[in-house]
Amino acid sequence: MIEEVSAGGIVVFGNTLLLLKKFNGDWVLPKGRVEKDEDIRETALREVLEESGVKGEILRYIGMVHYTYKNLKGDETVYKTVHWYLMKTNSMESVPQKKEGFVEATFIHIDKATDLVKYEDERKIINKALAFL
């Protein structure tokens, strides 16, 4: 089994959250792999910026989620840990990272965000983050 560690952000602007739309139509939160000699806070900020063009500021650590998936070849199971941070930003200006398969980066009203996101673990982490606001 392969182990992978990622970090990402629940980025708020007023009463909206940043979501990314993938080429297949799935809405997700920005996140990505921790690079060598990088801490998880740096990863979360970098990934939000790279995937959406949004500069976030960390407010607090929200928690981690774990899940497994099959690698692209389908021959190995990946055990993934994602660390999530609640962030704020002072601009709604965003640009999706097309080379990563994102076709849209936009701020969605907090009441609608959990209905849009594809994955249950992301719905739960959004609700946990909103409890701190």
N, CA, C and O atoms as a GROMACS GRO file, in nm:
protein
  532
    1MET      N    1   0.085  -0.120   0.000
    1MET     CA    2   0.000   0.000   0.000
    1MET      C    3   0.088   0.124   0.000
    1MET      O    4   0.192   0.128   0.066
    2ILE      N    5   0.045   0.224  -0.074
    2ILE     CA    6   0.114   0.352  -0.082
    2ILE      C    7   0.048   0.448   0.017
    2ILE      O    8  -0.074   0.449   0.031
    3GLU      N    9   0.129   0.529   0.086
    3GLU     CA   10   0.074   0.632   0.175
    3GLU      C   11   0.099   0.767   0.112
    3GLU      O   12   0.207   0.794   0.058
    4GLU      N   13  -0.001   0.854   0.120
    4GLU     CA   14   0.008   0.987   0.062
    4GLU      C   15  -0.050   1.087   0.161
    4GLU      O   16  -0.153   1.061   0.224
    5VAL      N   17   0.016   1.202   0.175
    5VAL     CA   18  -0.032   1.307   0.264
    5VAL      C   19  -0.057   1.433   0.182
    5VAL      O   20   0.028   1.476   0.104
    6SER      N   21  -0.174   1.491   0.201
    6SER     CA   22  -0.213   1.613   0.132
    6SER      C   23  -0.264   1.715   0.233
    6SER      O   24  -0.288   1.683   0.349
    7ALA      N   25  -0.281   1.836   0.186
    7ALA     CA   26  -0.340   1.942   0.269
    7ALA      C   27  -0.419   2.034   0.179
    7ALA      O   28  -0.390   2.049   0.060
    8GLY      N   29  -0.521   2.097   0.238
    8GLY     CA   30  -0.606   2.185   0.160
    8GLY      C   31  -0.678   2.286   0.247
    8GLY      O   32  -0.657   2.293   0.368
    9GLY      N   33  -0.763   2.364   0.181
    9GLY     CA   34  -0.830   2.471   0.252
    9GLY      C   35  -0.978   2.481   0.226
    9GLY      O   36  -1.026   2.456   0.116
   10ILE      N   37  -1.048   2.518   0.331
   10ILE     CA   38  -1.186   2.563   0.321
   10ILE      C   39  -1.175   2.714   0.327
   10ILE      O   40  -1.159   2.772   0.435
   11VAL      N   41  -1.183   2.779   0.212
   11VAL     CA   42  -1.154   2.922   0.200
   11VAL      C   43  -1.285   3.000   0.198
   11VAL      O   44  -1.371   2.977   0.112
   12VAL      N   45  -1.299   3.092   0.294
   12VAL     CA   46  -1.422   3.172   0.302
   12VAL      C   47  -1.396   3.316   0.262
   12VAL      O   48  -1.290   3.374   0.288
   13PHE      N   49  -1.497   3.372   0.199
   13PHE     CA   50  -1.503   3.515   0.171
   13PHE      C   51  -1.645   3.556   0.203
   13PHE      O   52  -1.739   3.522   0.130
   14GLY      N   53  -1.662   3.629   0.313
   14GLY     CA   54  -1.797   3.666   0.357
   14GLY      C   55  -1.877   3.541   0.388
   14GLY      O   56  -1.838   3.461   0.473
   15ASN      N   57  -1.990   3.524   0.318
   15ASN     CA   58  -2.075   3.407   0.340
   15ASN      C   59  -2.063   3.307   0.223
   15ASN      O   60  -2.158   3.236   0.191
   16THR      N   61  -1.943   3.304   0.161
   16THR     CA   62  -1.920   3.212   0.050
   16THR      C   63  -1.796   3.126   0.075
   16THR      O   64  -1.709   3.161   0.154
   17LEU      N   65  -1.790   3.012   0.006
   17LEU     CA   66  -1.677   2.919   0.012
   17LEU      C   67  -1.621   2.897  -0.128
   17LEU      O   68  -1.695   2.897  -0.226
   18LEU      N   69  -1.491   2.880  -0.135
   18LEU     CA   70  -1.425   2.851  -0.262
   18LEU      C   71  -1.442   2.703  -0.297
   18LEU      O   72  -1.408   2.615  -0.218
   19LEU      N   73  -1.496   2.677  -0.416
   19LEU     CA   74  -1.504   2.541  -0.468
   19LEU      C   75  -1.444   2.537  -0.608
   19LEU      O   76  -1.444   2.637  -0.680
   20LEU      N   77  -1.393   2.421  -0.645
   20LEU     CA   78  -1.335   2.400  -0.777
   20LEU      C   79  -1.420   2.298  -0.851
   20LEU      O   80  -1.462   2.197  -0.794
   21LYS      N   81  -1.444   2.325  -0.978
   21LYS     CA   82  -1.519   2.231  -1.062
   21LYS      C   83  -1.421   2.160  -1.154
   21LYS      O   84  -1.348   2.224  -1.230
   22LYS      N   85  -1.422   2.026  -1.146
   22LYS     CA   86  -1.334   1.946  -1.231
   22LYS      C   87  -1.396   1.928  -1.370
   22LYS      O   88  -1.516   1.951  -1.389
   23PHE      N   89  -1.314   1.888  -1.464
   23PHE     CA   90  -1.360   1.870  -1.602
   23PHE      C   91  -1.478   1.773  -1.612
   23PHE      O   92  -1.557   1.781  -1.706
   24ASN      N   93  -1.488   1.680  -1.517
   24ASN     CA   94  -1.598   1.582  -1.520
   24ASN      C   95  -1.724   1.632  -1.450
   24ASN      O   96  -1.822   1.558  -1.440
   25GLY      N   97  -1.721   1.756  -1.401
   25GLY     CA   98  -1.838   1.815  -1.337
   25GLY      C   99  -1.839   1.807  -1.185
   25GLY      O  100  -1.926   1.866  -1.122
   26ASP      N  101  -1.744   1.733  -1.126
   26ASP     CA  102  -1.739   1.721  -0.980
   26ASP      C  103  -1.689   1.850  -0.916
   26ASP      O  104  -1.593   1.911  -0.964
   27TRP      N  105  -1.756   1.893  -0.809
   27TRP     CA  106  -1.713   2.008  -0.730
   27TRP      C  107  -1.632   1.957  -0.611
   27TRP      O  108  -1.674   1.864  -0.542
   28VAL      N  109  -1.515   2.017  -0.588
   28VAL     CA  110  -1.425   1.974  -0.481
   28VAL      C  111  -1.362   2.095  -0.412
   28VAL      O  112  -1.371   2.208  -0.461
   29LEU      N  113  -1.299   2.068  -0.299
   29LEU     CA  114  -1.220   2.168  -0.229
   29LEU      C  115  -1.076   2.163  -0.280
   29LEU      O  116  -1.030   2.058  -0.325
   30PRO      N  117  -1.004   2.276  -0.275
   30PRO     CA  118  -0.864   2.274  -0.319
   30PRO      C  119  -0.775   2.201  -0.219
   30PRO      O  120  -0.780   2.225  -0.098
   31LYS      N  121  -0.693   2.111  -0.272
   31LYS     CA  122  -0.598   2.036  -0.188
   31LYS      C  123  -0.493   1.975  -0.279
   31LYS      O  124  -0.510   1.967  -0.400
   32GLY      N  125  -0.382   1.932  -0.216
   32GLY     CA  126  -0.278   1.866  -0.293
   32GLY      C  127  -0.172   1.806  -0.204
   32GLY      O  128  -0.173   1.824  -0.082
   33ARG      N  129  -0.081   1.734  -0.267
   33ARG     CA  130   0.022   1.660  -0.195
   33ARG      C  131   0.127   1.751  -0.130
   33ARG      O  132   0.165   1.855  -0.183
   34VAL      N  133   0.171   1.705  -0.013
   34VAL     CA  134   0.281   1.771   0.057
   34VAL      C  135   0.410   1.740  -0.019
   34VAL      O  136   0.439   1.624  -0.049
   35GLU      N  137   0.487   1.844  -0.048
   35GLU     CA  138   0.614   1.825  -0.117
   35GLU      C  139   0.727   1.805  -0.016
   35GLU      O  140   0.711   1.834   0.103
   36LYS      N  141   0.839   1.755  -0.064
   36LYS     CA  142   0.955   1.729   0.022
   36LYS      C  143   0.996   1.858   0.096
   36LYS      O  144   1.003   1.964   0.035
   37ASP      N  145   1.022   1.847   0.225
   37ASP     CA  146   1.064   1.959   0.311
   37ASP      C  147   0.960   2.070   0.323
   37ASP      O  148   0.996   2.185   0.349
   38GLU      N  149   0.833   2.037   0.303
   38GLU     CA  150   0.725   2.136   0.315
   38GLU      C  151   0.635   2.092   0.430
   38GLU      O  152   0.604   1.974   0.443
   39ASP      N  153   0.592   2.188   0.513
   39ASP     CA  154   0.499   2.147   0.618
   39ASP      C  155   0.356   2.158   0.566
   39ASP      O  156   0.332   2.218   0.461
   40ILE      N  157   0.262   2.099   0.639
   40ILE     CA  158   0.125   2.090   0.588
   40ILE      C  159   0.056   2.226   0.575
   40ILE      O  160  -0.030   2.244   0.489
   41ARG      N  161   0.094   2.321   0.660
   41ARG     CA  162   0.037   2.456   0.647
   41ARG      C  163   0.080   2.519   0.514
   41ARG      O  164  -0.001   2.577   0.442
   42GLU      N  165   0.209   2.506   0.483
   42GLU     CA  166   0.261   2.561   0.357
   42GLU      C  167   0.194   2.493   0.237
   42GLU      O  168   0.160   2.558   0.138
   43THR      N  169   0.176   2.362   0.248
   43THR     CA  170   0.110   2.288   0.140
   43THR      C  171  -0.031   2.340   0.117
   43THR      O  172  -0.071   2.365   0.004
   44ALA      N  173  -0.107   2.355   0.225
   44ALA     CA  174  -0.246   2.400   0.212
   44ALA      C  175  -0.253   2.536   0.143
   44ALA      O  176  -0.333   2.555   0.052
   45LEU      N  177  -0.170   2.630   0.186
   45LEU     CA  178  -0.169   2.764   0.125
   45LEU      C  179  -0.125   2.758  -0.021
   45LEU      O  180  -0.185   2.824  -0.107
   46ARG      N  181  -0.022   2.679  -0.050
   46ARG     CA  182   0.030   2.668  -0.187
   46ARG      C  183  -0.073   2.605  -0.279
   46ARG      O  184  -0.095   2.654  -0.390
   47GLU      N  185  -0.136   2.499  -0.234
   47GLU     CA  186  -0.233   2.430  -0.319
   47GLU      C  187  -0.355   2.516  -0.348
   47GLU      O  188  -0.405   2.516  -0.461
   48VAL      N  189  -0.404   2.590  -0.249
   48VAL     CA  190  -0.516   2.680  -0.272
   48VAL      C  191  -0.478   2.783  -0.379
   48VAL      O  192  -0.555   2.810  -0.471
   49LEU      N  193  -0.359   2.840  -0.366
   49LEU     CA  194  -0.313   2.940  -0.462
   49LEU      C  195  -0.294   2.879  -0.601
   49LEU      O  196  -0.339   2.936  -0.700
   50GLU      N  197  -0.227   2.764  -0.608
   50GLU     CA  198  -0.201   2.702  -0.738
   50GLU      C  199  -0.330   2.660  -0.810
   50GLU      O  200  -0.345   2.685  -0.929
   51GLU      N  201  -0.421   2.598  -0.737
   51GLU     CA  202  -0.540   2.543  -0.801
   51GLU      C  203  -0.648   2.646  -0.831
   51GLU      O  204  -0.732   2.624  -0.918
   52SER      N  205  -0.646   2.760  -0.759
   52SER     CA  206  -0.755   2.856  -0.775
   52SER      C  207  -0.710   3.000  -0.800
   52SER      O  208  -0.791   3.084  -0.840
   53GLY      N  209  -0.582   3.029  -0.777
   53GLY     CA  210  -0.536   3.167  -0.788
   53GLY      C  211  -0.574   3.252  -0.668
   53GLY      O  212  -0.553   3.373  -0.669
   54VAL      N  213  -0.629   3.189  -0.564
   54VAL     CA  214  -0.675   3.262  -0.445
   54VAL      C  215  -0.568   3.256  -0.337
   54VAL      O  216  -0.516   3.148  -0.304
   55LYS      N  217  -0.534   3.373  -0.282
   55LYS     CA  218  -0.438   3.380  -0.172
   55LYS      C  219  -0.515   3.371  -0.041
   55LYS      O  220  -0.592   3.461  -0.006
   56GLY      N  221  -0.495   3.262   0.030
   56GLY     CA  222  -0.565   3.241   0.156
   56GLY      C  223  -0.479   3.276   0.276
   56GLY      O  224  -0.356   3.285   0.268
   57GLU      N  225  -0.547   3.296   0.386
   57GLU     CA  226  -0.480   3.320   0.515
   57GLU      C  227  -0.541   3.220   0.613
   57GLU      O  228  -0.662   3.217   0.633
   58ILE      N  229  -0.456   3.139   0.676
   58ILE     CA  230  -0.504   3.035   0.766
   58ILE      C  231  -0.561   3.096   0.894
   58ILE      O  232  -0.497   3.179   0.959
   59LEU      N  233  -0.682   3.052   0.928
   59LEU     CA  234  -0.746   3.093   1.053
   59LEU      C  235  -0.726   2.986   1.160
   59LEU      O  236  -0.699   3.018   1.276
   60ARG      N  237  -0.739   2.858   1.120
   60ARG     CA  238  -0.723   2.750   1.217
   60ARG      C  239  -0.720   2.615   1.146
   60ARG      O  240  -0.766   2.601   1.032
   61TYR      N  241  -0.663   2.518   1.216
   61TYR     CA  242  -0.664   2.380   1.168
   61TYR      C  243  -0.800   2.320   1.197
   61TYR      O  244  -0.853   2.335   1.307
   62ILE      N  245  -0.858   2.252   1.100
   62ILE     CA  246  -0.991   2.194   1.116
   62ILE      C  247  -0.984   2.046   1.152
   62ILE      O  248  -1.060   1.998   1.237
   63GLY      N  249  -0.893   1.974   1.089
   63GLY     CA  250  -0.881   1.831   1.116
   63GLY      C  251  -0.833   1.757   0.993
   63GLY      O  252  -0.799   1.817   0.891
   64MET      N  253  -0.831   1.625   1.005
   64MET     CA  254  -0.784   1.542   0.894
   64MET      C  255  -0.889   1.439   0.858
   64MET      O  256  -0.973   1.401   0.940
   65VAL      N  257  -0.882   1.394   0.735
   65VAL     CA  258  -0.966   1.284   0.689
   65VAL      C  259  -0.875   1.178   0.627
   65VAL      O  260  -0.766   1.209   0.579
   66HIS      N  261  -0.922   1.055   0.629
   66HIS     CA  262  -0.848   0.944   0.570
   66HIS      C  263  -0.940   0.872   0.472
   66HIS      O  264  -1.060   0.857   0.496
   67TYR      N  265  -0.883   0.828   0.362
   67TYR     CA  266  -0.957   0.744   0.270
   67TYR      C  267  -0.859   0.666   0.183
   67TYR      O  268  -0.740   0.696   0.180
   68THR      N  269  -0.910   0.566   0.114
   68THR     CA  270  -0.826   0.488   0.023
   68THR      C  271  -0.884   0.499  -0.118
   68THR      O  272  -1.003   0.521  -0.137
   69TYR      N  273  -0.796   0.484  -0.215
   69TYR     CA  274  -0.838   0.478  -0.355
   69TYR      C  275  -0.734   0.397  -0.432
   69TYR      O  276  -0.624   0.372  -0.383
   70LYS      N  277  -0.770   0.356  -0.552
   70LYS     CA  278  -0.677   0.282  -0.638
   70LYS      C  279  -0.597   0.382  -0.721
   70LYS      O  280  -0.652   0.482  -0.769
   71ASN      N  281  -0.467   0.355  -0.736
   71ASN     CA  282  -0.384   0.443  -0.818
   71ASN      C  283  -0.431   0.438  -0.964
   71ASN      O  284  -0.518   0.358  -0.998
   72LEU      N  285  -0.374   0.522  -1.050
   72LEU     CA  286  -0.420   0.532  -1.188
   72LEU      C  287  -0.413   0.400  -1.263
   72LEU      O  288  -0.500   0.370  -1.344
   73LYS      N  289  -0.311   0.322  -1.236
   73LYS     CA  290  -0.299   0.190  -1.301
   73LYS      C  291  -0.402   0.092  -1.245
   73LYS      O  292  -0.435  -0.008  -1.309
   74GLY      N  293  -0.451   0.122  -1.125
   74GLY     CA  294  -0.550   0.034  -1.062
   74GLY      C  295  -0.491  -0.087  -0.994
   74GLY      O  296  -0.564  -0.178  -0.954
   75ASP      N  297  -0.357  -0.090  -0.980
   75ASP     CA  298  -0.294  -0.208  -0.923
   75ASP      C  299  -0.249  -0.191  -0.779
   75ASP      O  300  -0.204  -0.288  -0.716
   76GLU      N  301  -0.260  -0.069  -0.725
   76GLU     CA  302  -0.220  -0.048  -0.586
   76GLU      C  303  -0.322   0.040  -0.514
   76GLU      O  304  -0.383   0.129  -0.573
   77THR      N  305  -0.338   0.012  -0.385
   77THR     CA  306  -0.426   0.094  -0.302
   77THR      C  307  -0.343   0.205  -0.239
   77THR      O  308  -0.234   0.183  -0.188
   78VAL      N  309  -0.398   0.326  -0.245
   78VAL     CA  310  -0.333   0.442  -0.184
   78VAL      C  311  -0.412   0.478  -0.058
   78VAL      O  312  -0.534   0.497  -0.062
   79TYR      N  313  -0.341   0.489   0.054
   79TYR     CA  314  -0.401   0.533   0.180
   79TYR      C  315  -0.369   0.681   0.193
   79TYR      O  316  -0.253   0.719   0.210
   80LYS      N  317  -0.471   0.763   0.185
   80LYS     CA  318  -0.451   0.908   0.181
   80LYS      C  319  -0.499   0.975   0.308
   80LYS      O  320  -0.606   0.944   0.360
   81THR      N  321  -0.417   1.067   0.358
   81THR     CA  322  -0.453   1.153   0.470
   81THR      C  323  -0.456   1.296   0.417
   81THR      O  324  -0.359   1.340   0.355
   82VAL      N  325  -0.566   1.367   0.441
   82VAL     CA  326  -0.576   1.507   0.400
   82VAL      C  327  -0.596   1.593   0.525
   82VAL      O  328  -0.690   1.571   0.602
   83HIS      N  329  -0.508   1.691   0.544
   83HIS     CA  330  -0.520   1.787   0.653
   83HIS      C  331  -0.591   1.911   0.600
   83HIS      O  332  -0.555   1.964   0.494
   84TRP      N  333  -0.692   1.957   0.673
   84TRP     CA  334  -0.774   2.071   0.628
   84TRP      C  335  -0.758   2.192   0.720
   84TRP      O  336  -0.752   2.179   0.842
   85TYR      N  337  -0.751   2.309   0.657
   85TYR     CA  338  -0.742   2.436   0.728
   85TYR      C  339  -0.856   2.527   0.687
   85TYR      O  340  -0.893   2.535   0.570
   86LEU      N  341  -0.911   2.596   0.785
   86LEU     CA  342  -1.007   2.703   0.757
   86LEU      C  343  -0.925   2.825   0.721
   86LEU      O  344  -0.834   2.864   0.795
   87MET      N  345  -0.957   2.887   0.608
   87MET     CA  346  -0.885   3.005   0.561
   87MET      C  347  -0.983   3.115   0.525
   87MET      O  348  -1.102   3.091   0.501
   88LYS      N  349  -0.930   3.236   0.522
   88LYS     CA  350  -1.009   3.348   0.470
   88LYS      C  351  -0.928   3.412   0.358
   88LYS      O  352  -0.807   3.393   0.347
   89THR      N  353  -0.998   3.487   0.276
   89THR     CA  354  -0.933   3.562   0.170
   89THR      C  355  -1.001   3.697   0.160
   89THR      O  356  -1.113   3.715   0.208
   90ASN      N  357  -0.935   3.792   0.096
   90ASN     CA  358  -0.995   3.925   0.085
   90ASN      C  359  -1.033   3.959  -0.059
   90ASN      O  360  -1.055   4.076  -0.092
   91SER      N  361  -1.042   3.857  -0.143
   91SER     CA  362  -1.083   3.879  -0.282
   91SER      C  363  -1.153   3.754  -0.335
   91SER      O  364  -1.115   3.642  -0.302
   92MET      N  365  -1.256   3.775  -0.416
   92MET     CA  366  -1.326   3.664  -0.479
   92MET      C  367  -1.268   3.633  -0.617
   92MET      O  368  -1.319   3.546  -0.688
   93GLU      N  369  -1.163   3.703  -0.654
   93GLU     CA  370  -1.102   3.680  -0.784
   93GLU      C  371  -1.033   3.544  -0.784
   93GLU      O  372  -0.952   3.515  -0.696
   94SER      N  373  -1.066   3.462  -0.882
   94SER     CA  374  -1.009   3.327  -0.887
   94SER      C  375  -0.989   3.283  -1.031
   94SER      O  376  -1.059   3.327  -1.122
   95VAL      N  377  -0.891   3.195  -1.050
   95VAL     CA  378  -0.858   3.141  -1.182
   95VAL      C  379  -0.833   2.991  -1.165
   95VAL      O  380  -0.740   2.952  -1.094
   96PRO      N  381  -0.914   2.905  -1.230
   96PRO     CA  382  -0.893   2.761  -1.214
   96PRO      C  383  -0.764   2.715  -1.282
   96PRO      O  384  -0.726   2.768  -1.386
   97GLN      N  385  -0.699   2.617  -1.222
   97GLN     CA  386  -0.576   2.561  -1.278
   97GLN      C  387  -0.616   2.454  -1.380
   97GLN      O  388  -0.641   2.338  -1.345
   98LYS      N  389  -0.621   2.494  -1.505
   98LYS     CA  390  -0.671   2.406  -1.611
   98LYS      C  391  -0.584   2.282  -1.630
   98LYS      O  392  -0.637   2.174  -1.660
   99LYS      N  393  -0.452   2.295  -1.612
   99LYS     CA  394  -0.365   2.179  -1.635
   99LYS      C  395  -0.388   2.068  -1.532
   99LYS      O  396  -0.348   1.954  -1.554
  100GLU      N  397  -0.453   2.102  -1.420
  100GLU     CA  398  -0.489   2.001  -1.320
  100GLU      C  399  -0.632   1.951  -1.340
  100GLU      O  400  -0.682   1.872  -1.261
  101GLY      N  401  -0.697   1.998  -1.446
  101GLY     CA  402  -0.831   1.951  -1.477
  101GLY      C  403  -0.944   2.032  -1.416
  101GLY      O  404  -1.058   1.985  -1.414
  102PHE      N  405  -0.915   2.151  -1.366
  102PHE     CA  406  -1.020   2.235  -1.309
  102PHE      C  407  -1.070   2.333  -1.415
  102PHE      O  408  -0.991   2.402  -1.480
  103VAL      N  409  -1.201   2.336  -1.433
  103VAL     CA  410  -1.260   2.425  -1.534
  103VAL      C  411  -1.323   2.549  -1.473
  103VAL      O  412  -1.354   2.646  -1.543
  104GLU      N  413  -1.341   2.545  -1.341
  104GLU     CA  414  -1.400   2.660  -1.273
  104GLU      C  415  -1.350   2.667  -1.129
  104GLU      O  416  -1.334   2.565  -1.062
  105ALA      N  417  -1.325   2.789  -1.083
  105ALA     CA  418  -1.291   2.816  -0.944
  105ALA      C  419  -1.381   2.933  -0.904
  105ALA      O  420  -1.367   3.043  -0.958
  106THR      N  421  -1.470   2.909  -0.812
  106THR     CA  422  -1.567   3.013  -0.779
  106THR      C  423  -1.610   3.003  -0.633
  106THR      O  424  -1.594   2.900  -0.567
  107PHE      N  425  -1.664   3.112  -0.585
  107PHE     CA  426  -1.714   3.118  -0.448
  107PHE      C  427  -1.865   3.093  -0.450
  107PHE      O  428  -1.940   3.159  -0.522
  108ILE      N  429  -1.907   2.996  -0.370
  108ILE     CA  430  -2.046   2.951  -0.363
  108ILE      C  431  -2.100   2.985  -0.224
  108ILE      O  432  -2.029   2.973  -0.125
  109HIS      N  433  -2.227   3.028  -0.218
  109HIS     CA  434  -2.288   3.058  -0.088
  109HIS      C  435  -2.276   2.937   0.004
  109HIS      O  436  -2.295   2.824  -0.039
  110ILE      N  437  -2.243   2.963   0.132
  110ILE     CA  438  -2.218   2.853   0.226
  110ILE      C  439  -2.337   2.758   0.239
  110ILE      O  440  -2.317   2.639   0.267
  111ASP      N  441  -2.458   2.807   0.219
  111ASP     CA  442  -2.576   2.720   0.229
  111ASP      C  443  -2.584   2.620   0.114
  111ASP      O  444  -2.648   2.516   0.127
  112LYS      N  445  -2.520   2.650   0.002
  112LYS     CA  446  -2.526   2.563  -0.115
  112LYS      C  447  -2.401   2.476  -0.132
  112LYS      O  448  -2.405   2.376  -0.204
  113ALA      N  449  -2.292   2.512  -0.068
  113ALA     CA  450  -2.164   2.445  -0.090
  113ALA      C  451  -2.169   2.296  -0.059
  113ALA      O  452  -2.120   2.214  -0.137
  114THR      N  453  -2.229   2.259   0.054
  114THR     CA  454  -2.230   2.117   0.090
  114THR      C  455  -2.316   2.034  -0.005
  114THR      O  456  -2.293   1.915  -0.022
  115ASP      N  457  -2.416   2.097  -0.067
  115ASP     CA  458  -2.499   2.025  -0.164
  115ASP      C  459  -2.422   1.997  -0.293
  115ASP      O  460  -2.450   1.900  -0.364
  116LEU      N  461  -2.326   2.083  -0.324
  116LEU     CA  462  -2.253   2.071  -0.450
  116LEU      C  463  -2.134   1.976  -0.444
  116LEU      O  464  -2.107   1.906  -0.542
  117VAL      N  465  -2.063   1.973  -0.332
  117VAL     CA  466  -1.939   1.894  -0.328
  117VAL      C  467  -1.968   1.746  -0.348
  117VAL      O  468  -2.068   1.693  -0.299
  118LYS      N  469  -1.880   1.680  -0.419
  118LYS     CA  470  -1.898   1.540  -0.459
  118LYS      C  471  -1.881   1.442  -0.343
  118LYS      O  472  -1.956   1.345  -0.332
  119TYR      N  473  -1.782   1.468  -0.257
  119TYR     CA  474  -1.742   1.367  -0.159
  119TYR      C  475  -1.795   1.395  -0.019
  119TYR      O  476  -1.795   1.509   0.028
  120GLU      N  477  -1.841   1.288   0.046
  120GLU     CA  478  -1.898   1.299   0.181
  120GLU      C  479  -1.798   1.354   0.281
  120GLU      O  480  -1.835   1.434   0.367
  121ASP      N  481  -1.671   1.311   0.272
  121ASP     CA  482  -1.571   1.360   0.368
  121ASP      C  483  -1.552   1.512   0.353
  121ASP      O  484  -1.525   1.580   0.452
  122GLU      N  485  -1.566   1.564   0.231
  122GLU     CA  486  -1.554   1.709   0.212
  122GLU      C  487  -1.677   1.781   0.266
  122GLU      O  488  -1.665   1.891   0.320
  123ARG      N  489  -1.796   1.721   0.253
  123ARG     CA  490  -1.916   1.781   0.314
  123ARG      C  491  -1.899   1.791   0.465
  123ARG      O  492  -1.933   1.893   0.525
  124LYS      N  493  -1.847   1.684   0.525
  124LYS     CA  494  -1.829   1.683   0.671
  124LYS      C  495  -1.727   1.788   0.715
  124LYS      O  496  -1.748   1.856   0.815
  125ILE      N  497  -1.617   1.801   0.641
  125ILE     CA  498  -1.513   1.897   0.682
  125ILE      C  499  -1.562   2.041   0.661
  125ILE      O  500  -1.524   2.130   0.737
  126ILE      N  501  -1.645   2.063   0.560
  126ILE     CA  502  -1.705   2.197   0.540
  126ILE      C  503  -1.793   2.230   0.659
  126ILE      O  504  -1.784   2.338   0.716
  127ASN      N  505  -1.879   2.136   0.698
  127ASN     CA  506  -1.967   2.161   0.813
  127ASN      C  507  -1.888   2.185   0.941
  127ASN      O  508  -1.925   2.270   1.022
  128LYS      N  509  -1.780   2.110   0.959
  128LYS     CA  510  -1.695   2.130   1.076
  128LYS      C  511  -1.632   2.270   1.072
  128LYS      O  512  -1.626   2.338   1.175
  129ALA      N  513  -1.586   2.312   0.955
  129ALA     CA  514  -1.525   2.446   0.941
  129ALA      C  515  -1.628   2.556   0.967
  129ALA      O  516  -1.598   2.655   1.034
  130LEU      N  517  -1.749   2.539   0.914
  130LEU     CA  518  -1.853   2.642   0.930
  130LEU      C  519  -1.892   2.660   1.076
  130LEU      O  520  -1.934   2.769   1.116
  131ALA      N  521  -1.878   2.556   1.155
  131ALA     CA  522  -1.910   2.566   1.298
  131ALA      C  523  -1.818   2.663   1.370
  131ALA      O  524  -1.853   2.714   1.477
  132PHE      N  525  -1.699   2.689   1.313
  132PHE     CA  526  -1.603   2.782   1.375
  132PHE      C  527  -1.629   2.927   1.335
  132PHE      O  528  -1.570   3.018   1.393
  133LEU      N  529  -1.714   2.948   1.238
  133LEU     CA  530  -1.740   3.086   1.191
  133LEU      C  531  -1.844   3.156   1.274
  133LEU      O  532  -1.877   3.272   1.248
   0.00000   0.00000   0.00000
